[in-house]
Amino acid sequence: MATGVTDMRKSINGLSLIVSEQFGHDPFAGSIFVFCNRSRDKLKILYWECNGFWLYYRRLDKGKFQWPTELNEHPLSLTLRELH
């Protein structure tokens, strides 16, 4: 989980660059990487499976996601339960 805010105009290439360059992780490793926008009403999830990326996008009509706003160099690790 990327703390702080992420520019939601970024797509697969931009998000995978954040994963590799800023976090030092391999975007092809099969981990799920989650990003949130400034207003905390949009999420993008990047996931590599076999031979291609999945890019999930979630936008809330009402409310906001609970999200750590302080930028941290290292992403937070979550369990699948915490992600849900």
N, C-alpha and C positions, 0 to 999 in steps of 0.2 A: 504494500500500500504506500503510494507516494504521498508524503505529508505536504502540507501547504497547498498551493493552487497550481493547476496545469492549464495551459491554453487548450481549450477544447477544439480549436481549429486543427490541431495536430491529428494526423491519422496514423496508420500502422507504422510507416517509416519514421515519423517524428517521435512517436511514443517508444518504439524499439531503440532509437538513439538515446533517449532519456534513460532507459533501462541499462543499456550497455555503458554509456559514457558517464552519466552522473552517479548511477548506483553500482556500477562495476559488476553487474549480473549478466548472464547469458540469456537473452530473450527467447532462445530456442530450447531452453532447458525444460520446458513443460510447466513452469510456474505460472501462476496467475498474477498479473500486475494491474492494480486498480488506481485510477486517477480521478480527481474531482476538480470542478471549476470554482471560481471565486465566490459565486453566490450559493454554492453547495446544493444546487438543484439538478446537477447533471453528473453522471459517472461514465467513465469509459473503462472497460476491462480488456486487456490484451492477453491473449493466450495462444501459444503455439501448439498445434496438434498435427503430428505425422508430417504432412507436406505443405502446411499453410497456416496462416494466422487467423484466429477468430478475433473480431473486434465487436464487443458488446457495448451497447449504448443505452443508458437509462436516463430518462428525464422525468422529474416529478412535476405534476401539475400544481400540487400544494405541498407545503412543508419543505424541510431541508434535511440533508443527510448529516449525521453526526460525523464530523471530520476534524482531525487535528490541524489547526491553522498554522502552527509554527513550522517553518521549513526545517527539515532535518536532512543532512547529507545521505543518511542511510534510510531506506524504506522500512516501514514497520512490517513485521511478519504476523500474519493472522492465521488462525485455524479456519477451516471451512465453516464451522459453526459461527465464529465471530464475523465472518464475511456475510453470512446470511442475516 
